[in-house]
Amino acid sequence: MAAGVMSLEETRHYKEAFTGIGYEMVDHEEFPYRVFFRKGSFGAGTCHLHICEYQNDYWNNLITFRNILRKDRKIRTEYESLKISLAGKYQDDRQKYTEGKSDFILRALAQA
């Protein structure tokens, strides 16, 4: 899931509310353009919420990729197959799973 805010500073106010319903706020220094909440087992959370500034580059790429998937059945099917394959291969390594999707997403965005 993704949510847009006018300023990432707003998200600090959400920490307690999300913690109260089982989410954990995860700081990633390598991703200063978003705040990340996850719910579920460490490294294999079942629910992810990415909060970023509305209409920044990260937000625009998320929305563009979402729209590509909605519009193009072939790309949607290929992405689904890739995710299933990666989930089986990297069942216990969320980072490798995520990295495995990167090239596909970047190619789709480049074609948009």
C-alpha positions as CSV (number, residue, x, y, z in Angstrom):
1,M,0.0,0.0,0.0
2,A,1.1,3.5,-0.5
3,A,0.0,6.8,0.9
4,G,0.9,10.3,0.0
5,V,1.5,13.2,2.5
6,M,2.5,16.8,2.0
7,S,5.5,16.3,4.2
8,L,7.2,13.2,5.6
9,E,7.3,15.0,9.0
10,E,3.6,14.2,9.3
11,T,4.3,10.5,9.5
12,R,6.0,10.7,12.8
13,H,2.6,11.5,14.3
14,Y,1.2,8.2,12.9
15,K,3.7,5.9,14.6
16,E,1.7,5.3,17.7
17,A,-1.6,4.7,15.9
18,F,0.0,2.2,13.5
19,T,1.9,0.5,16.4
20,G,-1.4,0.1,18.2
21,I,-2.8,-2.0,15.3
22,G,0.3,-4.2,15.0
23,Y,2.5,-2.3,12.6
24,E,6.2,-1.5,13.1
25,M,7.8,1.6,11.7
26,V,11.0,0.7,9.9
27,D,13.7,3.3,9.2
28,H,15.8,2.7,6.2
29,E,18.6,5.3,5.8
30,E,18.9,4.2,2.1
31,F,15.3,5.4,1.5
32,P,15.1,8.9,2.9
33,Y,12.2,9.8,0.6
34,R,9.7,7.5,2.3
35,V,8.6,6.1,5.6
36,F,7.8,2.4,5.8
37,F,5.5,0.5,8.2
38,R,5.2,-3.2,8.1
39,K,3.0,-5.8,9.9
40,G,4.0,-9.4,10.3
41,S,7.1,-11.5,10.9
42,F,10.5,-9.7,10.7
43,G,11.8,-9.9,7.1
44,A,8.6,-11.3,5.8
45,G,5.9,-8.8,6.7
46,T,2.5,-9.6,5.4
47,C,1.4,-5.9,5.1
48,H,3.5,-3.0,3.9
49,L,2.7,0.7,3.9
50,H,5.0,3.1,2.1
51,I,4.3,6.8,2.9
52,C,6.0,9.4,0.7
53,E,5.5,12.9,-0.3
54,Y,2.7,13.3,-2.6
55,Q,3.8,13.8,-6.2
56,N,7.5,13.4,-5.6
57,D,9.5,11.1,-7.9
58,Y,9.0,8.0,-5.7
59,W,5.2,8.6,-5.6
60,N,5.0,9.3,-9.3
61,N,6.8,6.0,-10.1
62,L,4.5,4.0,-7.7
63,I,1.4,5.5,-9.4
64,T,2.8,5.0,-12.9
65,F,3.7,1.4,-12.3
66,R,0.2,0.8,-10.7
67,N,-1.4,2.3,-13.8
68,I,0.8,0.1,-16.1
69,L,-0.4,-3.0,-14.3
70,R,-4.0,-1.9,-14.5
71,K,-3.8,-1.2,-18.2
72,D,-1.6,-4.0,-19.6
73,R,-2.7,-7.6,-19.0
74,K,0.5,-9.0,-20.4
75,I,2.8,-7.0,-18.1
76,R,0.5,-7.8,-15.2
77,T,0.7,-11.5,-15.9
78,E,4.4,-11.4,-16.3
79,Y,4.8,-9.5,-13.0
80,E,2.5,-12.0,-11.2
81,S,4.6,-14.9,-12.5
82,L,7.8,-13.2,-11.5
83,K,6.5,-12.5,-8.0
84,I,5.4,-16.1,-7.5
85,S,8.8,-17.4,-8.7
86,L,10.7,-15.0,-6.5
87,A,8.5,-15.8,-3.5
88,G,9.3,-19.5,-3.9
89,K,13.0,-18.8,-4.4
90,Y,13.5,-16.3,-1.7
91,Q,10.9,-17.4,0.8
92,D,13.0,-16.3,3.8
93,D,14.8,-13.3,2.2
94,R,12.6,-10.3,1.7
95,Q,15.4,-8.2,0.4
96,K,16.4,-10.6,-2.4
97,Y,12.7,-10.9,-3.3
98,T,12.4,-7.2,-3.6
99,E,15.7,-6.8,-5.5
100,G,14.4,-9.5,-7.9
101,K,11.5,-7.3,-9.0
102,S,13.6,-4.2,-9.5
103,D,14.7,-4.7,-13.1
104,F,11.2,-5.7,-14.2
105,I,9.7,-2.5,-12.6
106,L,12.4,-0.3,-14.1
107,R,11.9,-1.7,-17.6
108,A,8.1,-1.2,-17.3
109,L,8.6,2.4,-16.1
110,A,11.1,3.1,-18.9
111,Q,8.5,2.0,-21.5
112,A,5.7,4.2,-20.0
